[in-house]
């Protein structure tokens, strides 16, 4: 016979919550809370499975054992079509390169493709439906687990993030000129306790910048976002993404002239082109956000976000110049050395780099 034990008694008796037949025994054995928790963890329902398919491997009706009622095609950079059949090999064939979602129900599906390049990522869902606009449940978890500040557009897969809480161990700085500094500071921060203070207090030609460097990635579009605040209104701030391949530098560069509140981008000839005149508050504790996206495959700009302003820069070519810097991506924010006057201070925080921007 089974005789339950109350939770109170269980607490007194070393965590025993009841008795059950287990471990092949025909006599009821004590069950502890630890065993109950482990059982729940091992049998908990999985609502979403992530399946990645490598296009360098050919398939002909290769089975994927996955139960669900909805599939989201979240990532499709493959050079070849992938075909999927639900439940059996005689069912209707779907081309994943032409679909964003497939509805079930299904207990398995079959994949066919020839040899190509790239990878296809599928989200197999049970009882939930993800929308194609969602940047991915894995990416959301990544942002939460690693304490990444949510960007204000929330797009792209994170390739780096830095709130400067650990100092400058993830980035490097430039501070050129008398009295010019670029250092960790605790007087102002958008999130956490720290930011980088860029101070150009002694010379108008000083350079104060913070840089983030990452290796070349298998990605087409990359983005760089940072937040800044200042109570000064007479400085020139730049925000740049540079791609070096060992031979050339491919530069996407944004400039903001605080004294005139004018926003610029650098064109393919290296000249500044005015984009807009915008209202900006130079208020203590008020951080502004800026994000630039460029396309490494086409050598063109994609878009610029500045607070609540969005600019479509697609079709505008990047500046390209001979440069032997080792292959890397470099993200830069700060004073470029041609400010209107000396005496400016800007705090920057929450740098976020992304790839595979939509």
Secondary structure as UniProt FT lines:
FT   HELIX           7..12
FT   TURN            13..14
FT   STRAND          16..20
FT   TURN            23..24
FT   STRAND          29..32
FT   HELIX           33..43
FT   STRAND          48..54
FT   TURN            55..56
FT   STRAND          59..64
FT   STRAND          68..76
FT   STRAND          83..86
FT   TURN            89..90
FT   STRAND          93..95
FT   HELIX           96..98
FT   STRAND          101..106
FT   STRAND          109..113
FT   STRAND          119..125
FT   TURN            132..133
FT   HELIX           137..145
FT   TURN            146..147
FT   STRAND          157..162
FT   TURN            165..166
FT   STRAND          172..176
FT   TURN            178..179
FT   STRAND          180..185
FT   STRAND          195..200
FT   TURN            204..205
FT   STRAND          207..214
FT   STRAND          221..229
FT   STRAND          236..244
FT   STRAND          248..257
FT   TURN            258..261
FT   STRAND          262..266
FT   TURN            268..269
FT   STRAND          272..277
FT   TURN            284..285
FT   STRAND          288..295
FT   TURN            296..299
FT   STRAND          300..306
FT   TURN            307..308
FT   STRAND          309..312
FT   TURN            314..315
FT   STRAND          319..322
FT   STRAND          328..335
FT   STRAND          344..355
//
